Amino acid sequence: MLAALRTRVDGEVDASPRRRAEYSSDASNYRVPPTAVVFPRTDSDVAVTLHFAREHGLPVTARGAGTSVAGNAIGAGLVLDFSRHMNRIVRIDPDSRTARVQPGVVLSALQAAARPHGLRLGPDPSTQNRCTLGGMIGNNACGPRAVAWGRTSDTVRELRILDGTGTERVLGNDLAAVPGLSEFTRSNLAVLRTELGRFDRQASGYGLEHLLPERGSAVAKSFVGSEGTCGLLLDAEVELVELPRATVLTVLGYPDIATAADDVAAVMACAPIAVEGIDARLVDVVRTHRGTVPELPRGNGWLFVETTGANAAEALAMAETLCRTTHALDARIVTDIAAVAALWRIRADGAGLAGRTSDGSPAWPGWEDSAVPPEHLGAYLRDFAELTAQHGVDGLLYGHLGDGCIHVRLDLPITEAPQRFRAFVFDAAELVVRYGGSLSGEHGDGRARSELLSVMYSPGTLAAFAGYKALFDPDDVLNPGVLVEPRPVDADLRVAGLPRVPGAGFAFPHDDGDIGTAVHRCVGVGKCRADSSAAGGFMCPSYLATADEKDSTRGRARVLQEVVRGELPWSAPAVAESLDLCLSCKACRSDCPADVDMATYKAEAMYRRYRRRPRPLDHYALGWLPRWLRPASRIPRAANAIAGIDWLRRIGLRAAGIDPRREIPRLADRPFRRTARARALLSPEPPTPDVLLWVDTFTDAFDPDIAHAAVTLIESLGHRVRIPRRRVCCGLTWISTGQLDGARAKLRATLAELDEHVRAGGIVVGLEPSCTATLRADLPELLADDPRAAPTAAAVRTLAEFLLDHPDWQPPRRPNSRVVVQPHCHQHSVVGFAADRRILAGTGARVTEIAGCCGLAGNFGMQKGHYDISVAVAGNGLLPALREAPDDAIFLADGFSCRTQSAQLTGRPGLHLAQFLMGE
């Protein structure tokens, strides 16, 4: 059937099990596998797809970034992903302050294009670096500055759509654009005037109040928020607003968030452009996740209030008025740009971290963005707290308090007791209706709240909603089950009744030993899909290179979720395809708000697939690399000579499953452990509480000068340095190829070697970031049953951390040096780069820090079939930074992979921090 559609569209049509899994969920609690996913390239593709769906009785669902928390971006028939190709900014007109965009345009891309004209789109949801304009129009998105610039419906001038019959229509301010709409409006005037548009954040249902003559008969605005149930957007003309000339952030502290809500009227009297509320418990979670948060005024609930003015003095004066006229316990006015960004980041991080309660339990959307008129907000919050206590659920609060919208994710019993989930949301609906509120304040109703519309609206209003949809989509082709004739709120729940799947390789201690719980950490917020047009960023480097959902952390998690629910076997081609381009960079472990750790899940998946079975050759060639390097290091000149014979190298690499375009790194003439200095550090004397230098395989075999520099540096601080007596290994290459039994054996040998030193109070200093991160993170997770694992992990330091533990040590001054530094992905994820950053700042060097993966990522960039992606990933950060750097700039990279990638792609060698500090 789908073969005919493939011949008629220019875009792709994908019905593979992997693709259907990737698009089976959005950021909601729901799972509905589609028949196929279509990636239209043109308006014609959209029209042909819709016609095909009508011919074959298939529903059609439009999708942008898939960040809907209400379940309005999933469907059982054909899902059209507009983000892949139909993402062009058609034009920006500074004179009329408008932009015309295709539905797949990412908001941050539009903002970047409008900024040179002094303009921006007003609405700015927290997902702005991946959400699309089509999605924003679909659910009438808002964001923190809606108090000043309105919702998406307030920005829309004209929409060009295909309705459910396949007819193209241009919607503006003319009811005649849709046959029957004038008569519909006249017959429903009473409903439209009394039940709809009662306050700004009444987002539930259709926005039919815009059809009223006193509201301009704005058909386009009425279409906004229809959640893909009435038409498929082809392009849109939206109004832009002027960028504020000056802004000031004021943080107001209150005893609690409900008391903060009581003060909203006084805050709004100062004409702010943003009023965001944050609860102390959410701040505590952000503090735990990040280690610290900027200073906040006294209180347990805060309002972040942004004021503006024609100049800085005027904006500051308004902030001072705000402090005088409101009733806060304490206040802080912030004008420094970096400090303001750090404070707003609490709000941004909190939005993602709210996916876990304060005790670490999973928290789900489902009652995520209710809104009430602001004058009732404080009372509503107090009653809501009582309601959650009665139902035994908990969550972290934040929201747009200026216009009465509250966000919360709750530890709803979806997995084990969906009936309790259903009871709670109906009770919550009754509560919000008592306060004259809306089930949704900005995210739409979708599958999460459409059934609840009968609690909020009269039968007459529900009949009007059905009549409106019928004018556009009489055959109910578009997103059925949403808004009109809704599916039950407890149908199609993704995690309901999931079986327990204990880890086979990893222990998954943070997920009760269950890989099913671990992979369902991904709730779909889509931070891994951040705008690929903006270079840089560590998470999902392959997605940055391909812009394909399959290469995002979310896409991979969705496939693994199908595995743990029993829909796919671990050995399925879909699993291998999904994980193939995962670099195991671990950036998602730190950058994903839900703490998804795809590198670990990938290793577990490969372990399950290949355990006691033959493996790909590169698993032996690269996974056992430390084993092969030992004999080669005994004859480095001969090994280098053989590797230098081009035809022989290419044959050997192909045979080993390695891309022949790769060079083989050159072995050092003398490995570190074979030098006289190393032999002196192998003293058999009993250990003392001092420094054991972890000389990893790569430093030993390829870059022994790094170890020499580190020893000199550490000894200059008065320490006695030792190295392990036995050759031990962190097991990383075994882990990254899923050979977890071998990795555990390596790590147990490591514990045996280090245990006496660690028990005596000694520390372990690592030089290779990937090895250091493995000892810090993977060691206690792979050997959770070994009491030596946690103390050993706690004893491991990077060189920078070790140096900063010496308050009297000062880095050498290098004020005339230009440095381009590449943080290693594993260090970024597990350890962090703050210590290195402080040391480099102390040298006085002019430092450019690369924000992104180098692309080699251990064995990934060496494997056959990965070379082009590896180079493309390097093109996001590493290569542009080195191209723009002057010839005399020093390339600084502690990671062997990072230095190798630079040398092979640019010819520029790299230094380790130890070498730079020693002046080499």
Secondary structure as UniProt FT lines:
FT   HELIX           2..8
FT   STRAND          12..14
FT   HELIX           17..22
FT   STRAND          36..39
FT   HELIX           43..56
FT   STRAND          60..63
FT   STRAND          78..81
FT   TURN            83..85
FT   STRAND          89..93
FT   TURN            94..97
FT   STRAND          98..101
FT   TURN            103..104
FT   HELIX           107..114
FT   HELIX           115..117
FT   STRAND          119..120
FT   TURN            126..130
FT   HELIX           133..139
FT   TURN            144..145
FT   HELIX           146..149
FT   HELIX           152..155
FT   STRAND          156..163
FT   TURN            164..165
FT   STRAND          168..171
FT   HELIX           175..177
FT   TURN            179..180
FT   HELIX           181..187
FT   HELIX           189..194
FT   TURN            200..201
FT   HELIX           208..211
FT   HELIX           213..215
FT   HELIX           219..223
FT   TURN            224..225
FT   TURN            227..228
FT   STRAND          231..239
FT   STRAND          241..242
FT   STRAND          246..254
FT   HELIX           257..262
FT   HELIX           264..268
FT   TURN            269..270
FT   STRAND          274..279
FT   HELIX           280..290
FT   STRAND          301..309
FT   HELIX           312..325
FT   STRAND          330..334
FT   HELIX           337..353
FT   TURN            354..355
FT   TURN            358..359
FT   HELIX           374..376
FT   HELIX           377..391
FT   STRAND          395..400
FT   HELIX           401..403
FT   STRAND          405..410
FT   TURN            414..416
FT   HELIX           418..434
FT   TURN            435..436
FT   HELIX           446..449
FT   HELIX           450..452
FT   HELIX           453..456
FT   HELIX           459..472
FT   TURN            474..475
FT   TURN            480..481
FT   TURN            489..490
FT   TURN            496..497
FT   HELIX           509..511
FT   TURN            512..513
FT   HELIX           515..519
FT   TURN            520..521
FT   HELIX           527..529
FT   TURN            532..533
FT   HELIX           541..546
FT   HELIX           549..551
FT   HELIX           553..564
FT   TURN            565..566
FT   TURN            570..571
FT   HELIX           573..580
FT   HELIX           587..591
FT   TURN            593..594
FT   HELIX           598..610
FT   TURN            611..612
FT   HELIX           617..621
FT   TURN            622..624
FT   HELIX           625..634
FT   HELIX           636..643
FT   HELIX           646..655
FT   TURN            656..657
FT   TURN            660..661
FT   HELIX           672..674
FT   HELIX           676..680
FT   TURN            681..682
FT   STRAND          691..694
FT   HELIX           697..701
FT   HELIX           704..715
FT   TURN            716..718
FT   STRAND          721..722
FT   HELIX           732..736
FT   TURN            737..738
FT   HELIX           740..759
FT   TURN            760..761
FT   STRAND          763..766
FT   HELIX           769..773
FT   HELIX           774..778
FT   HELIX           779..782
FT   TURN            783..785
FT   TURN            787..788
FT   HELIX           789..795
FT   STRAND          796..798
FT   HELIX           799..804
FT   TURN            807..808
FT   TURN            815..816
FT   STRAND          818..821
FT   HELIX           825..826
FT   HELIX           827..831
FT   HELIX           834..843
FT   STRAND          846..849
FT   TURN            857..859
FT   HELIX           860..862
FT   TURN            864..865
FT   HELIX           867..874
FT   TURN            875..877
FT   HELIX           878..884
FT   TURN            887..888
FT   STRAND          890..892
FT   HELIX           896..906
FT   HELIX           913..917
FT   TURN            918..919
//
